[in-house]
Amino acid sequence: MINQFLNYLRYERNSSPQTAQTYEEALEEFESYITFRDEGLSLGEIDTDIIRDWMESLMDKGNSASTINKKLSALRSFYRFALKRKLVTHDPAHCIDGPKKSKPLPQFLREGEMDRLLDDLEWDDNYNNVRARTILLLLYSTGLRRSELVGLNDYDVDFSVNQLKVTGKRNKQRIIPFGDELARELCHYIDVRDKEVGNSGESGEHPLFLGSKGDRITGEQVYIIVRKYLTAVTSLKKRSPHVLRHTFATAMLNNGAGLESIKDLLGHESVSTTEIYTHTTFEQLKRVYKEAHPRA
């Protein structure tokens, strides 16, 4: 049956040699598994439990979810073909779901790294340095996306109640509170900006953060600024503005904030999106345990 299927791939479907080889390897591996399990079994006699057991054995050998799903895809194609050609009486693979790919945990800076970044680095009082520190503190204090920061205008900052009006994805707006430290930093930045660069007032919007030429700062400029300064305090592979968004959420969760509140501050549609930070903090907890417990 396997040979018939491979001939079908090569000569009827005109599949690439690489695809045919990948499918052949997966099917031969599966056939070896069921033969080892029971020499009397054939490909036409197995049930879904045997396929699930095979997938479990692949996991035990360290295969990734992506690899297992590719092998399962080959098995599904084979049984669809065999059932259509009446080489088997049933398709045991059609209702089996492959393993879900694990999402990488978000990377974030520790509190001590953020303290070094904001408090220990030397910050000159020129426009570029003041702007950089304000951007870093704002991202850490509010969890804004890079595009949301770029889109801020002067009138989105309400110093009377320390609130930001933020326009997020699909033009949804939300209000984010901020603390006195960020309020002072923003006031200082605006003062330096207006003296050194001026405010372009493009289209009457009055962008909050300006480039050196007086126009609205770009997302690429924000990325370059953040990457430059994060490099000074962390060895993380990712050193983007989104890392500071993750850092904000993780810090909030570690200090007692509820998931629903963090969801609203981040502008997530569902709390399920925010739940990934609980995994982040648990991984951090495990590291602390291993470092601190004498028998860990």
DAFEN-V881304 format. One record per residue. SS is DSSP state (~ for helix, > for strand, _ for the rest). PHI is phi in radians with two decimals (NA if undefined). Layout:
BEGIN
SS&PHI + SS&PHI
END
This chain:
BEGIN
_&NA + ~&-1.11 + ~&-1.09 + ~&-1.08 + ~&-1.14 + ~&-1.15 + ~&-1.13 + ~&-1.08 + ~&-1.09 + ~&-1.30 + ~&-1.85 + ~&-1.80 + _&-1.61 + _&0.95 + _&-1.19 + _&-1.20 + ~&-0.98 + ~&-1.15 + ~&-1.11 + ~&-1.05 + ~&-1.16 + ~&-1.07 + ~&-1.15 + ~&-1.08 + ~&-1.10 + ~&-1.15 + ~&-1.22 + ~&-1.16 + ~&-1.13 + ~&-1.15 + ~&-1.09 + ~&-1.11 + ~&-1.10 + ~&-1.25 + ~&-1.19 + ~&-1.13 + ~&-1.23 + _&-2.79 + _&-1.05 + _&-1.44 + _&-1.41 + _&-2.15 + _&-1.08 + _&-1.51 + _&-1.97 + _&-1.39 + _&-2.14 + ~&-1.11 + ~&-1.08 + ~&-1.16 + ~&-1.14 + ~&-1.12 + ~&-1.09 + ~&-1.10 + ~&-1.09 + ~&-1.11 + ~&-1.16 + ~&-1.16 + ~&-1.10 + ~&-1.09 + _&-1.46 + _&1.62 + _&-1.16 + _&-1.32 + ~&-1.03 + ~&-1.10 + ~&-1.13 + ~&-1.13 + ~&-1.12 + ~&-1.14 + ~&-1.16 + ~&-1.15 + ~&-1.06 + ~&-1.10 + ~&-1.16 + ~&-1.08 + ~&-1.08 + ~&-1.08 + ~&-1.27 + ~&-1.08 + ~&-1.09 + ~&-1.13 + ~&-1.21 + ~&-1.11 + _&-1.52 + _&1.06 + _&-1.51 + _&-2.33 + _&-1.71 + _&-2.67 + _&-1.97 + _&-1.38 + _&-1.78 + _&-1.19 + _&-1.79 + _&-1.66 + _&-1.61 + _&-1.35 + _&-1.15 + _&-1.32 + _&-1.23 + _&-1.28 + _&-1.45 + _&-1.13 + _&-1.21 + _&-1.13 + _&-1.53 + _&-2.62 + _&-1.59 + _&-1.37 + ~&-1.04 + ~&-1.11 + ~&-1.18 + ~&-1.17 + ~&-1.12 + ~&-1.10 + ~&-1.10 + ~&-1.57 + ~&-1.94 + ~&-1.69 + _&-1.21 + _&-1.45 + _&-2.04 + _&-1.20 + _&-1.66 + _&-1.57 + ~&-1.02 + ~&-1.06 + ~&-1.23 + ~&-1.12 + ~&-1.08 + ~&-1.07 + ~&-1.14 + ~&-1.13 + ~&-1.09 + ~&-1.09 + ~&-1.16 + ~&-1.15 + ~&-1.09 + ~&-1.24 + ~&-1.45 + ~&-2.17 + _&1.28 + _&-1.12 + _&-1.29 + ~&-1.01 + ~&-1.11 + ~&-1.21 + ~&-1.14 + ~&-1.03 + _&-1.41 + _&-1.17 + >&-2.01 + ~&-0.96 + ~&-1.31 + ~&-1.43 + >&-1.78 + >&-1.90 + _&-1.30 + _&-1.19 + _&-2.23 + _&0.92 + >&-2.38 + >&-1.94 + >&-1.75 + >&-2.01 + >&-1.80 + _&-1.76 + ~&-1.10 + ~&0.97 + ~&1.04 + _&-1.37 + >&-1.80 + >&-2.53 + >&-1.89 + >&-2.15 + >&-1.36 + _&-2.49 + _&-1.60 + ~&-1.16 + ~&-1.07 + ~&-1.17 + ~&-1.05 + ~&-1.10 + ~&-1.14 + ~&-1.13 + ~&-1.09 + ~&-1.13 + ~&-1.05 + ~&-1.08 + ~&-1.11 + ~&-1.15 + ~&-1.03 + ~&-1.17 + ~&-1.36 + ~&-1.64 + _&-2.05 + _&1.49 + _&-2.09 + _&-1.10 + _&1.03 + ~&-1.04 + ~&0.96 + ~&1.29 + _&-1.54 + _&0.98 + >&-1.03 + _&-1.23 + _&-1.84 + >&-2.00 + _&-1.36 + _&-1.15 + _&-1.60 + _&1.59 + _&-1.72 + >&-1.04 + _&-1.10 + _&-1.74 + ~&-1.07 + ~&-1.14 + ~&-1.13 + ~&-1.10 + ~&-1.04 + ~&-1.09 + ~&-1.07 + ~&-1.13 + ~&-1.05 + ~&-1.02 + ~&-1.42 + ~&-1.17 + _&-1.04 + _&-1.30 + _&-2.22 + _&-2.51 + _&-1.82 + _&-0.98 + _&-1.17 + _&-1.60 + _&-2.40 + _&-1.84 + ~&-0.98 + ~&-1.17 + ~&-1.08 + ~&-1.25 + ~&-1.13 + ~&-1.11 + ~&-1.12 + ~&-1.02 + ~&-1.12 + ~&-1.15 + ~&-1.10 + ~&-1.07 + ~&-1.15 + ~&-1.13 + _&-1.85 + _&1.79 + _&-1.25 + _&-1.42 + ~&-1.05 + ~&-1.11 + ~&-1.16 + ~&-1.12 + ~&-0.99 + ~&-1.17 + ~&-1.17 + ~&-1.39 + _&1.40 + _&-1.31 + _&-1.24 + _&-2.32 + ~&-1.17 + ~&-1.10 + ~&-1.19 + ~&-1.34 + _&-1.11 + ~&-1.06 + ~&-1.27 + ~&-1.18 + ~&-1.19 + ~&-1.08 + ~&-1.21 + ~&-1.19 + ~&-1.09 + ~&-1.14 + ~&-1.09 + ~&-1.11 + ~&-1.11 + ~&-1.06 + ~&-1.08 + ~&-1.13 + ~&-1.34 + ~&-1.74 + _&-1.48 + _&-1.12 + _&-1.99 + _&-1.28
END
